[in-house]
Amino acid sequence: MTKILVVLLLIFTLSNGCKNDPKTEPVISTFYFIRHAEKDRTDPENADPELNQDGLDRAIRWAEVFDPIDLNAIYSTNYERTSMTAAPTSIKKNIDVQYYDPSVLDIEDFKTNNEGLNVLVVGHSNTTPEFVNKVIGQEKYKSMDDNDNSSLFIVRIIDGIPTDIRLKMD
């Protein structure tokens, strides 16, 4: 009985000790959030426009920005402008785009499913900051200006603790 107790105590100590062991690698998840590139505004009645030429150029530039980053997943809302923004990076990285609906997104499942990964998320002027806020667990960012197609939000979660930054990539 004493041997079993010692073995159980040793296992418990070692398993709990690993969490605080400086030699244990931290779990790092990095999320890159962007809004779709410039959309075609020639038909104000079109709820799902494609990108205009400036938007196509920006989508290609985003692929260059993400080129040195080892992405594991790409998410986009299921709209022409977001899909077209994600496409050059998707093709360059050979990663299929996964579509998400921000209105039914379970943030905890999303974070768990992407734990330890580098993830690109393409959204909209309202959904992108809202998604970032959910990931960091605070209401920090407001909806983006309608002309802001160049903001890059980077959220890094290290062992469950998020940090964030917003960059302008003009």
C-alpha positions in Angstrom: 0.0 0.0 0.0 2.8 2.4 0.8 4.5 1.7 -2.5 1.2 2.5 -4.4 0.8 5.7 -2.4 4.4 6.7 -3.1 4.0 6.0 -6.8 0.7 8.0 -7.0 2.3 10.9 -5.1 5.3 10.8 -7.5 3.0 10.7 -10.6 0.9 13.6 -9.2 4.0 15.6 -8.3 5.6 15.1 -11.7 2.4 15.8 -13.7 1.8 19.1 -11.7 5.4 20.0 -11.8 5.5 19.9 -15.6 3.1 22.9 -15.7 5.6 25.1 -13.9 8.8 23.5 -15.2 10.7 26.1 -17.1 12.0 23.4 -19.5 8.4 22.7 -20.6 7.5 24.5 -23.8 4.7 27.1 -23.5 1.6 26.6 -25.6 1.5 29.6 -28.0 -1.4 30.3 -30.3 -1.2 33.3 -32.6 -4.1 34.8 -34.4 -3.9 37.3 -37.2 -7.1 39.2 -37.9 -7.7 41.3 -41.0 -10.7 42.9 -42.6 -11.5 42.1 -46.2 -9.7 44.2 -48.8 -11.4 47.1 -50.7 -14.7 46.0 -52.2 -16.4 47.0 -55.4 -18.9 49.7 -54.5 -20.3 50.4 -57.9 -23.6 48.7 -57.1 -24.8 49.8 -53.6 -27.6 47.2 -53.8 -25.1 44.3 -54.0 -24.9 42.7 -50.5 -22.0 40.4 -51.6 -19.7 42.4 -53.9 -16.3 41.2 -55.1 -13.1 43.1 -54.5 -12.2 46.0 -56.8 -8.7 46.3 -58.3 -7.3 48.0 -55.2 -8.7 45.2 -53.1 -7.2 42.5 -55.4 -3.8 44.3 -55.1 -4.2 44.4 -51.3 -5.1 40.7 -51.1 -1.9 39.9 -52.9 0.1 42.2 -50.5 -1.5 40.4 -47.6 -0.2 37.1 -49.0 3.3 38.7 -49.1 2.9 39.9 -45.5 1.9 36.3 -44.3 4.5 34.6 -46.6 7.2 34.3 -43.8 4.7 33.2 -41.2 4.0 29.4 -40.8 0.2 29.5 -40.9 -1.7 26.4 -39.9 -5.2 27.6 -40.7 -7.2 30.3 -42.5 -10.7 31.2 -41.7 -13.0 33.5 -43.6 -16.7 34.5 -43.5 -18.5 33.2 -46.5 -18.7 36.3 -48.6 -17.0 37.1 -51.9 -14.9 39.9 -50.5 -13.5 37.9 -47.6 -13.0 34.8 -49.6 -11.1 36.8 -52.3 -9.0 38.5 -49.6 -8.0 35.1 -48.2 -7.5 33.4 -51.5 -3.9 34.6 -52.4 -2.6 33.5 -48.9 -4.6 30.3 -49.1 -3.0 29.4 -52.5 0.5 30.5 -51.5 0.3 28.5 -48.3 -1.7 25.6 -49.8 -4.2 25.8 -47.0 -7.9 25.4 -47.6 -10.0 28.3 -46.2 -12.5 27.3 -43.5 -15.7 29.3 -43.4 -17.1 30.6 -40.1 -20.3 32.4 -39.2 -19.5 35.1 -36.6 -23.1 35.1 -35.3 -22.8 31.5 -34.1 -19.1 31.2 -33.3 -18.3 29.5 -30.0 -15.1 31.4 -29.0 -13.9 28.8 -26.5 -14.2 26.0 -29.1 -12.4 28.1 -31.6 -9.5 28.8 -29.3 -9.3 25.2 -28.2 -9.4 23.9 -31.8 -6.6 26.3 -32.8 -4.5 25.9 -29.6 -0.8 26.1 -30.5 -1.4 27.1 -34.1 -0.9 30.2 -36.2 -4.2 31.3 -37.7 -5.4 33.9 -40.2 -8.9 35.2 -39.8 -10.6 37.4 -42.4 -13.7 39.3 -41.5 -15.5 42.6 -41.7 -15.3 46.1 -40.2 -17.6 45.0 -37.3 -16.8 41.3 -37.0 -13.0 41.6 -36.9 -12.7 43.8 -33.8 -15.6 41.9 -32.2 -13.7 38.6 -32.8 -10.5 40.1 -31.4 -12.4 41.3 -28.3 -13.8 37.8 -27.7 -10.4 36.2 -28.0 -8.7 38.6 -25.6 -11.7 38.6 -23.2 -12.3 42.3 -23.1 -14.1 45.1 -25.0 -11.0 46.9 -26.3 -11.6 47.5 -30.1 -14.5 49.3 -31.7 -15.9 48.7 -35.3 -13.4 49.7 -37.9 -13.8 52.7 -40.1 -15.4 51.8 -43.5 -12.2 52.8 -45.3 -9.9 50.8 -43.1 -8.8 47.8 -45.0 -5.2 47.8 -43.7 -5.5 47.0 -40.0 -3.8 43.9 -38.8 -4.7 42.7 -35.3 -2.3 40.2 -33.8 -3.4 38.2 -30.7 -0.9 35.9 -29.1 -2.1 33.6 -26.3 0.8 32.1 -24.3 -0.4 29.4 -21.8 -3.8 30.9 -21.7 -2.8 34.6 -21.3 -3.6 36.8 -24.3 -1.6 39.8 -25.6 -2.7 41.9 -28.6 -1.6 44.7 -30.9 -3.1 46.5 -33.8 -0.9 47.5 -36.7 -1.7 49.5 -39.9 -0.2 47.9 -43.0 -0.6 50.8 -45.5 
